[in-house]
Amino acid sequence: MSNSDVTRHGIEGERPGRQATPGALRQGPRADPDGAGTGRRGRRRRGGEEPMVPRADFTSYYGRPVIKAPSWAARDIAGYFFLGGLAGAGSVLAAGAHLTGRTRTATAMKVSSTAAVSLSAAALVHDLGRPERFAGMLRVFKPTSPMSVGSWLLAGYGPAAAASALSAVTGRLPRAGAAATAVAGLLGPAVAAYTGVLAADTAVPAWHGAHRELPYLFTASATAAASGMALVLAPPAQTGPARYAAALATGAEHALTQAIERRLGPVAETYRTGRAGLLLRCARVLVTTGAAGALLAGRSRPVAALSGLALLAGSACTRFGVFAAGVASAEDPVYTVGPQRARLAAEGEPGPDGAGRTGGRDGHDAPEGSEGT
């Protein structure tokens, strides 16, 4: 191996002559990949190939991101995630209240879900730029595309939720209203969860690496938000199911958040630091306080309303926090390349530089099963 080095300013040091030959070539296939010519045997790649260049530390191209960060505005897309979840989970609670004779709660949740899905669609259209672009997404149906499936879900769920609310408010066409309530209640869970699938189906490390938990986290967060809305709008005597739903959703949200951080390994830093870390810490405090207040409120209307507002705010913080974590992970190339190297190391194959595991900014190794992009 020559002593010359190739730098940004050209070749420095001694130039290789005609006899200059990489050490690995001089010593045959068992040569040290560092060019020493003797010593330990280099690590063999699959298929019998051996590294012909020395190991290098990853820095990316002038530290620029490897993938393009989402250009979505947080107000539009994170708001779309939150409002869509609130609408979908609210329709489930409305259908349950309708079946059990909690008329005022059912009406309040039907109206709430209609308003939420309308605002959610408005946020999506605002992000798209023009309304006709949403209509263009309905030209085809692709079961393998979360975006296509989600567009058709919204197209079917929105009118059903609106018809259900209109019938409940006016008292007309009760059978049609009950049918619309059933349709909205059946589509509601999918509307609440599909945005998690949509985010996980990207190359963003903090979202893609959590693709197993993210839809469930969004569903739990949506349930907490809908329960909070029921506590705010419905009479306390009719909010028993919403209180228990809030407690279950809060426990599930905490468990899923911890599961995501364990799975992501070094990438989980994006969930703990910066804007995302602040929002997710606020979310934990708010949903825990809201769920505790919901269980202890009894028939106290002010306590129930405050607990409901805390649950709503906590759910919103969860969606905006997850969104911020995704953007942070895409902007730093370490979070894109690190999981890929960890996966290759776990499979027994050296990465592009021949190195094994690569830690994040805190130097921790990625756990087994962490996903690359």
N, C-alpha and C positions, 0 to 999 in steps of 0.2 A: 504494500500500500504506500503510495506516495505521501510525503510530508506536507504537500500543498493542501490549502483549504480554499474552497470556493465560497466567497462571501458576496454580499450585495455590491461590494466595490470592485469585484473581480477576483482573480486568483492570487492568493497570498502564499508566500513560502516557495519552496523548491518545486519546480514543475516536473512532471513525470517525463522520463526519457523513453526511448524505444523499448527499454527492457522493463519498464514499469508494468507490472501485472498485479492484479488483486491477489492478496494472499490466499484467498479461498481457491483461486484458479491454480496457483502455483502448487498448493498442497493437495489438490484433488478434492473430492466430495467430502472428506472428513475434516477439512481445514476449518479453523476458527473463523466464524463470520466477521470478527473484528479485524481480521487480516494478520493476526500474529503468526499464523502458519503452523503453529504447534499448540499443544495443550489440550484442553477439554474438547470434547466433540460438540459441535453446534447442534442446536435443536432442529430436528427434522420436521419439515412441513409435511402435510399430507401429499401423497403422490410422489414422495422421494425428493422434493425440491428443498433446498436450503437457502437461507437468507444470504444474499450477495452484497449487502450493504450494512454498515454498522447501524446499531440501534439509534433511534432519534427520539427526542422529546417532542410531543405534539404541541404546536403553538397555533395552528391554523394559519391562514394567509393574512399576515399582519393583524392577527387577533380578531379578524372579522367573523361574524356568525357563519356556521356551516349551512344552516337552513334559514330560510326567510321567516322572520317573526310575523305572527298574524297582524294584518293591517286593520283588523276590526277595531272599532271604537268600543271601549268598555261599556259606555252608557247604552249602546245599541245591543251588543251581543250578550254581555253579562246580564243586562236588563231583560233581554229576550229569554235567556235561560231561566231567570227568576220568575218572570211573569208567566211563562209557559208552564212551569212546574206548579205555580200557585193555582193556575186554572185547572190543570189536569187533576191534581190531588183534591182540589175543591169540589170537582164534579163527583168524585167518589164519595166524599162526605155528604154531598147533596143527595146523591142516590140513596145512601144509607138513611139519611134523615127522612127522605120521602117514603121509604119503605116502612119506617118505624113510627110514622105519624108525627114527626117533629116538623110541623109545617113551616113555622117561622124560620127555623134554622135552614130548612131545605130551600126556601125562597131566597134567603139572604145569600146562601152559598151559590145558588144558580146565578143570581145577579152578579155576585163577585167574580165567578169564573168567566162569565161573559165579558165583563169589563177587563179582566186580566188578559184573556186571550186576544181581545181587540187591541189592547196596548202592546201585547207581545208581537202581534202581526205588524202593528205600526212601527215598532222598533226594527223588525226584520226588513220591512220595506224601506225604511230610512237608511239602513245599512246597504241595501241593494242599490239605492239611488233612484230607481223608478219603479212604480207599482207593476208595470207590465213584465218586469223581470221575474216577479213571483209567479205570475200567470205562465210565463215561459217554462218555469220549473215543473209545471203540471203537464207538459206535452208528452212526457214519457213516464213510465213507472219502472224503476229499476230496484228490484228487491235487495240487490247487493249494495245499494248506495244509501247510507243513512240520510243524506240530504233529500233524495227523492222520496224515500219512505216518510220522512218527517213532513215534507211538503204536502203529501197526500193525507197524512194524519191531520194536519191543521185544516186542510180543505174539508175533511169529513167531520172533524170535531167541532169546529167553529160554528157552523150552522146548527148542529144539534144542541150545543150549549145555548145558543141564542134562542132557539125555539123553546127549549125547556124553560128558560128564564121568562120569556114572553108569556107563555101559558101560565106560569106560576103567578106572575104579577097581575095579569088580566083576568085570570080564572076561566078563560075560554079554552075549548078543545082539551079537556083534561086527559083524555086517552092519548091524544097525540103528544101532549106534554109529557105524559108518563113514558111513552116510547122514546121521546127525545132524551129524557132524563136517563133512561137505561143505556141508550147509545153513548151519550156523553160519559156516563159512568164507566162503561166498558173501554172506551178509548182513552179515558183520563190517565190511567197508569202509563200507557205507552207515550202519551204526550209529555208526561212528567219525566220519563226516563230517557227518551230518545236523544235529547240534547247532550246527555252524557256520552252516549254512543257516538254522536256526531263529533264531539270534541276529541274523544279517544281515537277516532279513525283518522287522525292527522299525524304528521311527523313530529309534532311538538313533544319533546321528551317528557315533560311533567304530566301531560295528558295521555300520551300513548302508553307510557310505562304503567299507568294506573287503569288500563282499559278493563281490567276485571272488576274493579271496585267502583269506578267513576259513575256508571249508570245507577248503581245502588245508592251511592252517596247522593246523587241528584234526587233520587226518589225519596230518600229519607228527609232531605232538606225541604223538598216540596211538601211532604206530609206535615213537617213542622210549621211551614208557612200557612198551609191551609187550616191547620188546627188553630193557629194564632188568629187567622181571619174569623173563624167561627167563634172564638172567644170574644172577639171585638164586637161582632155583629149580632150574635144570637143571644137569646135570653139565657142567663146562667143555668136555669133549670133544665135546659135542653142541650147543654154542652158536655155532658158526661163522656160520650164517646170521643169527642175532640180532645178532652184532657188526657185520656189514656193514650190516644194516638200521638199526642205531643210528647208524652214521656217515652213511649217506644221509639219514636223517630229521633229524639235526642240521644238516647242510648245507642241507636244504630249509627247515627252520624258520628259520634265520638269513636266508636269501634272501627268504622270504615276509614275515618281519617288516619287513625293509627296504623291500620293495615296498609294504607297507601304509602305512608312514610316508611314503613318497614320494607315494602316491596321496591320502592324507588331507590333506596340506598343513598348515594351521594346526591342524586337529583332531588331528594326530599328537602335539601337545603332551600330550594326555591319556595317550599311551603312554609318554611320557618323564619325566613329573613325578609327584609324589605317590606314593600307594600303588602305583598301577599301574606307574610307572616303576621303583620299587624291586623289585617282584616280577619284572618282565620282565628287569631286569639280573641278578637272582639266577638266573633261568631260563637266560639265556645262559651264565653261568659254569658252572652245574651240568650242563647238557646237553653243553657242550663238554668239560668234565672227564670226564664219564661216557663220552662217545664215545671220547675219547682213551684212557681206561683200558680200555675194552672192546677196542680194537684192540691194545693193548700187554699185555693181561693174560695172553695165552697160556693155559696150563693152571693158572694160579694161581687157586685158588678164592676166597681173600680179596679179591684185586684185582678179580676179576670181580663179586663180590657188592657191593663198595663202588661199583664203576662202575654197577652196576644200580640201586643205591639213589639215586645221583646223578641218573641218567636219570629215575627215577620222580619224584624231588623237583622236578627241572627241568620236567618236563611239568606237574606240578600247579601250579607257579608260573606257567607260561604261561597256563593256563586261568583261574586266579584273577586274573592281571594283566590279561588281556583283559576279564574281567568288571568289574574295577575301572575300567578305562579307559572302558568303556561308561557306567557310572554317573556318572563325572566329566563326561563329555561331555554327558549329558542334564541335569545339574544347572546347567550354565553356558549361558545363552541365546546367548552368542557363537558357540558351536560348532554351534548349530542354524541360526542365520540366516546366518552367514558363508558356508558352502558354497552356500547358495541364492543369495546375491548374486553369488558368484563364477561360478556356473553361468549366471545371467542375463547377467552381463557378458561371459562367453565366447560367449554366443549373440547378443551385440550388442544386448541389450535392457536398458534401465536397470531397476534394482530399484525397489521401492516408494517409495524416497526419491529416485529419480533418480540414485543414486550408482552407481559401477562396482564394481570389486573391493573386497572388504573383508578386511583382514588379521585374524589372530588376535591373541592377547595379545602375541606377539612382533613383530607388525607385518608378518609375511611374507604375501605374496600367495598365494592358493590356486593350485595348478597346474591346468592344463587337465584336464578329465575328472573333477575331484573332484565327488562326488555330493552332492546335497542331500537333504533328508528330506521 
